[in-house]
């Protein structure tokens, strides 16, 4: 890959070596995108769970208040 990225050595590479370097760069890029997407998905799911917990815990006192009003 280093020879592929270096303009001084790129001219000395065979077509097969260039294709291998390009394929490796593409596959590594796809793998990195997959990891980043997974991290984003995991982070988003975690944030949603925290929001759900926060909203459900804040609704418990409201429900208790409503029940006490109904009991009166």
ABEGO torsion letter per residue (X at the ends): XAAAABAAAAAABBAAAAAAAAAAAAAAAAAAAAAAAAAAAAAAAAAAAAAAAAAAAAAAAAAAAAAAAAAX
